[in-house]
Amino acid sequence: MDELSADAKFEQYVLPEIEVMLRVARSLTRNRADAEDLVQDTLVRAYKAIDRFDGRFPRAWLLTILRNTNINRNRRRRPELLRDPDTQLERVVAEPEEADALRPDRFIDFELDAALEDAMATLTEPFAQVVELVDIDGLAYAEAAEVLDVPIGTVMSRLHRARKKLRDQLRDAGAAPAFGDTGRSS
């Protein structure tokens, strides 16, 4: 097997995954600019480590770097939050409005109608993240589990519960047929 240069490896393994990395980063950060910064940091780390990469499962490798980079970025911000808890409270209170304003940017190449957007907005973050990663970004359960750093069974459980909640809400809003509806409530 020919030994590829670092640049050739980067081009072969990393560049084709940039769009997926951006979608995942947007679902993790909920902000386009932060997502782009996170992907940029991930690309730098991947380039530095490309010689140690064996070429197997590049998406999983890159998403692991992305997840760890995101964790490290959040850890660095934490001391500042501990010094001024009132600022953090104001930011948390303001975030839902900001997230709604950014919501259309999170769904690249997907046009969601208002009923689905409303239903997605009701999901708590762990459930919304798994729907975005698996159903919107197209990641496999194992890849989503790796990104979220949870067991694959947790991804499957959250996805099942989130899809059920979305179906129920869309049905209640009249935006989906009541397939298999027995009149029972769960």
Backbone as CSV, one residue per row, in Angstrom:
resi,resn,N_x,N_y,N_z,CA_x,CA_y,CA_z,C_x,C_y,C_z
1,MET,0.841,-1.171,0.000,0.000,0.000,0.000,0.893,1.243,0.000
2,ASP,0.585,2.187,-0.899,1.351,3.427,-0.976,1.042,4.292,0.233
3,GLU,2.098,4.904,0.748,1.943,5.806,1.890,1.554,7.184,1.361
4,LEU,0.405,7.682,1.801,-0.076,8.983,1.368,0.551,10.088,2.211
5,SER,0.713,11.259,1.600,1.196,12.416,2.356,0.079,12.910,3.271
6,ALA,0.449,13.737,4.243,-0.553,14.284,5.167,-1.603,15.073,4.399
7,ASP,-1.184,15.840,3.414,-2.140,16.630,2.634,-3.090,15.726,1.847
8,ALA,-2.557,14.651,1.283,-3.398,13.723,0.515,-4.387,13.006,1.426
9,LYS,-3.920,12.596,2.607,-4.829,11.960,3.574,-5.934,12.922,3.996
10,PHE,-5.552,14.165,4.272,-6.524,15.175,4.686,-7.573,15.365,3.589
11,GLU,-7.105,15.460,2.359,-8.023,15.644,1.237,-8.937,14.423,1.051
12,GLN,-8.396,13.247,1.207,-9.156,12.018,0.991,-10.145,11.735,2.125
13,TYR,-9.724,11.904,3.371,-10.540,11.480,4.507,-11.343,12.604,5.163
14,VAL,-10.808,13.805,5.167,-11.417,14.885,5.943,-12.337,15.763,5.095
15,LEU,-11.856,16.242,3.980,-12.639,17.187,3.181,-14.038,16.693,2.805
16,PRO,-14.220,15.419,2.454,-15.577,14.969,2.118,-16.564,15.000,3.303
17,GLU,-16.074,15.124,4.516,-16.929,15.083,5.708,-17.261,16.467,6.265
18,ILE,-16.816,17.522,5.625,-17.015,18.867,6.180,-18.491,19.219,6.319
19,GLU,-19.308,18.909,5.331,-20.738,19.239,5.437,-21.397,18.528,6.605
20,VAL,-21.077,17.256,6.807,-21.626,16.516,7.936,-21.153,17.143,9.242
21,MET,-19.884,17.490,9.298,-19.345,18.111,10.507,-20.063,19.428,10.801
22,LEU,-20.347,20.219,9.779,-21.064,21.482,9.985,-22.470,21.238,10.520
23,ARG,-23.168,20.263,9.962,-24.533,19.967,10.440,-24.502,19.510,11.890
24,VAL,-23.566,18.634,12.219,-23.467,18.143,13.595,-23.076,19.284,14.527
25,ALA,-22.136,20.107,14.106,-21.703,21.241,14.934,-22.862,22.203,15.167
26,ARG,-23.690,22.425,14.149,-24.852,23.303,14.338,-25.824,22.712,15.339
27,SER,-25.997,21.406,15.309,-26.924,20.800,16.267,-26.353,20.824,17.682
28,LEU,-25.041,20.816,17.814,-24.426,20.879,19.140,-24.383,22.303,19.696
29,THR,-24.098,23.275,18.834,-23.897,24.643,19.305,-25.139,25.511,19.212
30,ARG,-26.046,25.159,18.309,-27.271,25.941,18.085,-26.987,27.344,17.561
31,ASN,-25.813,27.517,16.952,-25.423,28.830,16.476,-24.484,28.646,15.288
32,ARG,-24.802,29.301,14.189,-24.037,29.116,12.956,-22.565,29.516,13.120
33,ALA,-22.318,30.676,13.708,-20.934,31.147,13.853,-20.138,30.221,14.771
34,ASP,-20.738,29.812,15.896,-20.048,28.891,16.800,-19.790,27.549,16.115
35,ALA,-20.750,27.111,15.310,-20.580,25.842,14.592,-19.417,25.927,13.614
36,GLU,-19.321,27.029,12.891,-18.222,27.198,11.943,-16.875,27.249,12.672
37,ASP,-16.841,27.946,13.814,-15.602,27.985,14.609,-15.235,26.593,15.112
38,LEU,-16.233,25.839,15.563,-15.994,24.486,16.063,-15.446,23.589,14.958
39,VAL,-16.012,23.675,13.771,-15.515,22.870,12.650,-14.100,23.294,12.280
40,GLN,-13.833,24.587,12.292,-12.481,25.061,11.975,-11.469,24.503,12.976
41,ASP,-11.805,24.569,14.266,-10.913,24.008,15.291,-10.733,22.507,15.087
42,THR,-11.799,21.831,14.718,-11.742,20.388,14.475,-10.845,20.075,13.283
43,LEU,-10.950,20.867,12.236,-10.117,20.653,11.056,-8.635,20.832,11.388
44,VAL,-8.317,21.820,12.198,-6.923,22.039,12.602,-6.417,20.829,13.382
45,ARG,-7.219,20.362,14.335,-6.813,19.201,15.134,-6.675,17.950,14.262
46,ALA,-7.613,17.779,13.338,-7.543,16.615,12.451,-6.291,16.666,11.579
47,TYR,-5.950,17.843,11.070,-4.760,17.970,10.235,-3.499,17.616,11.019
48,LYS,-3.456,18.092,12.270,-2.283,17.799,13.104,-2.159,16.304,13.418
49,ALA,-3.295,15.597,13.459,-3.291,14.190,13.840,-3.433,13.242,12.656
50,ILE,-3.477,13.764,11.442,-3.772,12.933,10.269,-2.754,11.818,10.063
51,ASP,-1.506,12.027,10.440,-0.490,10.986,10.254,-0.713,9.793,11.173
52,ARG,-1.431,10.012,12.276,-1.726,8.917,13.210,-3.046,8.217,12.872
53,PHE,-3.801,8.746,11.914,-5.091,8.168,11.537,-4.865,6.995,10.589
54,ASP,-5.559,5.878,10.876,-5.353,4.658,10.091,-6.209,4.564,8.828
55,GLY,-7.079,5.542,8.601,-7.898,5.528,7.392,-9.236,4.821,7.537
56,ARG,-9.465,4.192,8.686,-10.727,3.487,8.910,-11.722,4.407,9.598
57,PHE,-12.925,4.445,9.117,-14.033,5.192,9.713,-13.714,6.678,9.918
58,PRO,-13.432,7.390,8.837,-13.068,8.804,8.974,-14.173,9.654,9.610
59,ARG,-15.442,9.366,9.299,-16.522,10.170,9.881,-16.547,10.016,11.397
60,ALA,-16.453,8.807,11.873,-16.464,8.576,13.322,-15.256,9.241,13.973
61,TRP,-14.102,9.135,13.334,-12.890,9.758,13.859,-13.061,11.276,13.955
62,LEU,-13.567,11.890,12.877,-13.739,13.340,12.855,-14.810,13.808,13.833
63,LEU,-15.909,13.062,13.933,-16.973,13.464,14.856,-16.532,13.321,16.310
64,THR,-15.643,12.379,16.572,-15.083,12.267,17.917,-14.214,13.487,18.228
65,ILE,-13.401,13.888,17.274,-12.587,15.090,17.459,-13.502,16.304,17.662
66,LEU,-14.553,16.398,16.858,-15.493,17.513,16.965,-16.144,17.545,18.347
67,ARG,-16.622,16.402,18.797,-17.271,16.323,20.119,-16.300,16.720,21.221
68,ASN,-15.087,16.172,21.180,-14.093,16.491,22.211,-13.684,17.963,22.165
69,THR,-13.586,18.511,20.977,-13.259,19.929,20.838,-14.380,20.778,21.436
70,ASN,-15.620,20.399,21.173,-16.757,21.129,21.735,-16.751,21.048,23.263
71,ILE,-16.494,19.878,23.795,-16.425,19.708,25.255,-15.329,20.597,25.833
72,ASN,-14.163,20.592,25.211,-13.048,21.416,25.689,-13.367,22.906,25.617
73,ARG,-14.040,23.324,24.547,-14.406,24.743,24.425,-15.375,25.137,25.535
74,ASN,-16.322,24.272,25.842,-17.290,24.570,26.897,-16.631,24.570,28.273
75,ARG,-15.671,23.707,28.482,-14.944,23.684,29.760,-14.171,24.977,29.971
76,ARG,-13.593,25.483,28.897,-12.837,26.730,29.009,-13.739,27.897,29.364
77,ARG,-14.984,27.850,28.916,-15.929,28.930,29.209,-16.462,28.852,30.637
78,ARG,-16.462,27.682,31.219,-17.080,27.465,32.523,-16.518,28.328,33.651
79,PRO,-15.209,28.495,33.809,-14.728,29.339,34.903,-15.307,30.755,34.841
80,GLU,-15.448,31.275,33.646,-16.022,32.598,33.486,-17.482,32.611,33.942
81,LEU,-18.201,31.538,33.701,-19.593,31.463,34.118,-19.712,31.358,35.629
82,LEU,-18.765,30.685,36.254,-18.807,30.551,37.701,-18.514,31.873,38.399
83,ARG,-17.707,32.724,37.772,-17.391,34.026,38.380,-18.587,34.964,38.361
84,ASP,-19.463,34.848,37.341,-20.595,35.758,37.215,-21.867,34.982,36.892
85,PRO,-22.481,34.335,37.897,-23.651,33.514,37.636,-24.846,34.305,37.125
86,ASP,-24.951,35.596,37.460,-26.074,36.397,36.975,-26.027,36.558,35.463
87,THR,-24.833,36.726,34.910,-24.694,36.827,33.463,-25.143,35.530,32.809
88,GLN,-24.759,34.398,33.407,-25.170,33.109,32.860,-26.685,32.975,32.881
89,LEU,-27.326,33.382,33.965,-28.784,33.287,34.056,-29.437,34.121,32.969
90,GLU,-28.929,35.333,32.732,-29.477,36.175,31.674,-29.315,35.512,30.312
91,ARG,-28.156,34.877,30.082,-27.923,34.210,28.803,-28.857,33.034,28.604
92,VAL,-29.068,32.248,29.653,-29.959,31.093,29.554,-31.387,31.536,29.269
93,VAL,-31.803,32.604,29.903,-33.154,33.112,29.676,-33.294,33.614,28.251
94,ALA,-32.239,34.206,27.695,-32.295,34.759,26.345,-32.142,33.702,25.260
95,GLU,-31.536,32.558,25.572,-31.229,31.554,24.547,-32.421,31.038,23.757
96,PRO,-33.587,30.741,24.357,-34.670,30.215,23.540,-35.058,31.130,22.390
97,GLU,-35.078,32.446,22.610,-35.410,33.366,21.536,-34.330,33.337,20.461
98,GLU,-33.072,33.308,20.887,-31.979,33.258,19.929,-32.030,31.960,19.130
99,ALA,-32.316,30.867,19.792,-32.387,29.572,19.099,-33.496,29.584,18.065
100,ASP,-34.641,30.165,18.400,-35.741,30.242,17.436,-35.350,31.099,16.240
101,ALA,-34.632,32.180,16.485,-34.209,33.043,15.388,-33.244,32.320,14.460
102,LEU,-32.454,31.411,14.987,-31.464,30.690,14.186,-32.002,29.390,13.609
103,ARG,-33.147,28.964,14.044,-33.697,27.669,13.680,-33.658,27.365,12.174
104,PRO,-34.042,28.269,11.276,-34.011,27.932,9.851,-32.610,27.607,9.348
105,ASP,-31.589,28.219,9.926,-30.218,27.954,9.481,-29.750,26.565,9.863
106,ARG,-30.350,25.969,10.887,-29.905,24.661,11.349,-30.285,23.550,10.386
107,PHE,-31.287,23.744,9.586,-31.782,22.663,8.742,-31.403,22.914,7.293
108,ILE,-30.159,22.587,6.980,-29.658,22.784,5.636,-30.405,21.855,4.685
109,ASP,-30.815,22.415,3.548,-31.480,21.663,2.493,-32.807,21.044,2.921
110,PHE,-33.381,21.462,4.030,-34.673,20.940,4.453,-35.614,22.113,4.702
111,GLU,-36.796,22.057,4.105,-37.799,23.068,4.406,-38.826,22.390,5.294
112,LEU,-38.934,22.884,6.496,-39.883,22.303,7.438,-41.069,23.234,7.547
113,ASP,-42.253,22.671,7.535,-43.420,23.529,7.698,-43.556,23.947,9.156
114,ALA,-44.432,24.897,9.405,-44.560,25.483,10.745,-44.944,24.445,11.786
115,ALA,-45.790,23.495,11.431,-46.216,22.491,12.407,-45.042,21.632,12.873
116,LEU,-44.183,21.237,11.952,-43.028,20.425,12.332,-42.030,21.254,13.133
117,GLU,-41.825,22.498,12.744,-40.933,23.368,13.516,-41.454,23.539,14.935
118,ASP,-42.757,23.756,15.060,-43.352,23.899,16.397,-43.184,22.619,17.204
119,ALA,-43.405,21.483,16.561,-43.261,20.202,17.259,-41.804,19.977,17.677
120,MET,-40.862,20.293,16.803,-39.443,20.142,17.143,-39.069,21.055,18.309
121,ALA,-39.656,22.246,18.349,-39.328,23.208,19.402,-39.775,22.712,20.779
122,THR,-40.722,21.788,20.819,-41.195,21.295,22.112,-40.307,20.196,22.680
123,LEU,-39.438,19.629,21.841,-38.556,18.569,22.320,-37.462,19.154,23.200
124,THR,-37.149,18.464,24.278,-36.018,18.906,25.094,-34.733,18.627,24.316
125,GLU,-33.663,19.279,24.704,-32.415,19.217,23.942,-31.913,17.801,23.659
126,PRO,-31.880,16.877,24.636,-31.362,15.540,24.313,-32.171,14.839,23.218
127,PHE,-33.480,15.072,23.202,-34.327,14.436,22.200,-34.206,15.145,20.855
128,ALA,-34.162,16.466,20.874,-34.010,17.226,19.629,-32.669,16.907,18.969
129,GLN,-31.612,16.781,19.769,-30.294,16.490,19.202,-30.279,15.161,18.480
130,VAL,-30.880,14.142,19.079,-30.832,12.829,18.445,-31.673,12.813,17.161
131,VAL,-32.807,13.522,17.133,-33.603,13.618,15.902,-32.795,14.325,14.821
132,GLU,-32.130,15.411,15.198,-31.334,16.146,14.218,-30.191,15.293,13.672
133,LEU,-29.485,14.609,14.560,-28.330,13.832,14.124,-28.724,12.647,13.245
134,VAL,-29.762,11.918,13.647,-30.132,10.698,12.921,-31.070,10.994,11.751
135,ASP,-32.175,11.693,12.021,-33.186,11.882,10.982,-32.865,13.009,10.014
136,ILE,-32.191,14.035,10.473,-31.910,15.169,9.597,-30.513,15.086,9.008
137,ASP,-29.516,14.819,9.868,-28.135,14.763,9.383,-27.770,13.413,8.784
138,GLY,-28.584,12.396,9.027,-28.356,11.095,8.418,-27.270,10.255,9.061
139,LEU,-26.921,10.536,10.308,-25.916,9.728,10.976,-26.514,8.383,11.383
140,ALA,-25.677,7.372,11.413,-26.078,6.065,11.926,-26.217,6.179,13.443
141,TYR,-26.953,5.256,14.045,-27.131,5.283,15.498,-25.780,5.293,16.213
142,ALA,-24.854,4.468,15.745,-23.543,4.387,16.389,-22.794,5.715,16.281
143,GLU,-22.915,6.376,15.129,-22.253,7.669,14.956,-22.873,8.717,15.888
144,ALA,-24.195,8.734,15.972,-24.876,9.683,16.865,-24.486,9.409,18.314
145,ALA,-24.404,8.143,18.672,-24.005,7.783,20.041,-22.604,8.304,20.332
146,GLU,-21.727,8.191,19.353,-20.360,8.671,19.545,-20.319,10.190,19.676
147,VAL,-21.088,10.894,18.845,-21.127,12.350,18.913,-21.654,12.813,20.270
148,LEU,-22.706,12.158,20.751,-23.335,12.560,22.009,-22.660,11.951,23.231
149,ASP,-21.756,11.006,22.996,-21.053,10.313,24.074,-22.030,9.605,25.012
150,VAL,-22.967,8.883,24.389,-23.938,8.074,25.134,-23.975,6.684,24.491
151,PRO,-24.504,5.695,25.211,-24.627,4.358,24.603,-25.609,4.373,23.421
152,ILE,-25.425,3.445,22.504,-26.291,3.373,21.329,-27.750,3.125,21.740
153,GLY,-27.959,2.381,22.801,-29.318,2.140,23.288,-30.001,3.426,23.730
154,THR,-29.244,4.346,24.276,-29.805,5.643,24.677,-30.249,6.422,23.448
155,VAL,-29.444,6.376,22.392,-29.818,7.039,21.142,-31.119,6.434,20.614
156,MET,-31.199,5.122,20.593,-32.390,4.450,20.073,-33.626,4.791,20.904
157,SER,-33.477,4.783,22.212,-34.591,5.101,23.101,-35.054,6.543,22.921
158,ARG,-34.099,7.467,22.916,-34.458,8.878,22.752,-35.116,9.124,21.405
159,LEU,-34.595,8.475,20.371,-35.153,8.660,19.041,-36.581,8.127,18.978
160,HIS,-36.809,6.963,19.559,-38.161,6.391,19.573,-39.137,7.329,20.286
161,ARG,-38.741,7.803,21.462,-39.619,8.676,22.240,-39.830,10.020,21.548
162,ALA,-38.780,10.560,20.945,-38.897,11.848,20.250,-39.802,11.730,19.031
163,ARG,-39.634,10.666,18.248,-40.479,10.478,17.070,-41.940,10.320,17.466
164,LYS,-42.189,9.597,18.551,-43.568,9.426,19.023,-44.164,10.770,19.419
165,LYS,-43.391,11.569,20.130,-43.890,12.884,20.548,-44.155,13.758,19.321
166,LEU,-43.266,13.732,18.345,-43.468,14.512,17.128,-44.718,14.052,16.383
167,ARG,-44.877,12.733,16.236,-46.076,12.196,15.575,-47.339,12.647,16.283
168,ASP,-47.357,12.514,17.617,-48.538,12.895,18.397,-48.842,14.380,18.230
169,GLN,-47.816,15.204,18.278,-48.046,16.643,18.156,-48.499,17.028,16.754
170,LEU,-47.929,16.392,15.742,-48.353,16.681,14.378,-49.790,16.215,14.147
171,ARG,-50.124,15.065,14.707,-51.499,14.563,14.603,-52.454,15.526,15.307
172,ASP,-52.103,15.963,16.514,-52.956,16.877,17.278,-53.116,18.225,16.574
173,ALA,-52.091,18.639,15.834,-52.153,19.902,15.102,-52.850,19.734,13.759
174,GLY,-53.242,18.498,13.434,-53.912,18.236,12.162,-52.961,18.194,10.987
175,ALA,-51.672,18.079,11.261,-50.670,18.082,10.206,-50.239,16.675,9.808
176,ALA,-50.801,15.654,10.466,-50.437,14.273,10.139,-51.664,13.397,10.320
177,PRO,-51.770,12.366,9.494,-52.902,11.450,9.663,-52.767,10.640,10.936
178,ALA,-53.862,10.166,11.422,-53.880,9.382,12.669,-53.759,7.907,12.346
179,PHE,-52.625,7.493,11.749,-52.397,6.087,11.423,-52.387,5.264,12.686
180,GLY,-53.119,4.180,12.685,-53.101,3.258,13.808,-53.620,3.864,15.092
181,ASP,-54.330,4.958,15.002,-54.838,5.625,16.210,-55.964,4.788,16.799
182,THR,-55.768,4.342,18.035,-56.775,3.526,18.707,-57.575,4.338,19.701
183,GLY,-57.274,5.639,19.775,-57.988,6.489,20.712,-57.379,6.482,22.101
184,ARG,-56.361,5.621,22.309,-55.704,5.571,23.616,-54.683,6.685,23.698
185,SER,-54.483,7.192,24.890,-53.419,8.171,25.076,-52.320,7.510,25.897
186,SER,-51.084,7.934,25.641,-49.960,7.337,26.371,-49.482,8.270,27.435
